[in-house]
Amino acid sequence: MDEQPVLTTKEPNFWVRGLYMLLMALAFQVVSAILCIVAVTQFVFALLTDAPNARLTSFGSGLARYFQQLVEFLTFGTEELPFPFNDWPS
């Protein structure tokens, strides 16, 4: 006799999470590009003024926390969705 697989209520959530993971992986790539732009801009600013830009430093700190949230979600460390589904990390 062939047994039919039993569908559980968790299966649809697994596939929805997979879609969110694809979106978050795309966000990771976009944020990586933004990080490169911010890093180069900050370097040029520091060369010209002998000090880093405070606003870029603050933005970089938020970007670092966002990276952490993305990585934690992508590696199943948390079920909480990062920005844009929640607030930007402060």
Rosetta blueprint (number, residue, H / E / L):
1 M L
2 D L
3 E L
4 Q L
5 P L
6 V L
7 L L
8 T L
9 T L
10 K H
11 E H
12 P H
13 N H
14 F H
15 W H
16 V H
17 R H
18 G H
19 L H
20 Y H
21 M H
22 L H
23 L H
24 M H
25 A H
26 L H
27 A H
28 F H
29 Q H
30 V H
31 V H
32 S H
33 A H
34 I H
35 L H
36 C H
37 I H
38 V H
39 A H
40 V H
41 T H
42 Q H
43 F H
44 V H
45 F H
46 A H
47 L H
48 L H
49 T H
50 D L
51 A L
52 P L
53 N L
54 A H
55 R H
56 L H
57 T H
58 S H
59 F H
60 G H
61 S H
62 G H
63 L H
64 A H
65 R H
66 Y H
67 F H
68 Q H
69 Q H
70 L H
71 V H
72 E H
73 F H
74 L H
75 T L
76 F L
77 G L
78 T L
79 E L
80 E L
81 L L
82 P L
83 F L
84 P L
85 F L
86 N L
87 D L
88 W L
89 P L
90 S L
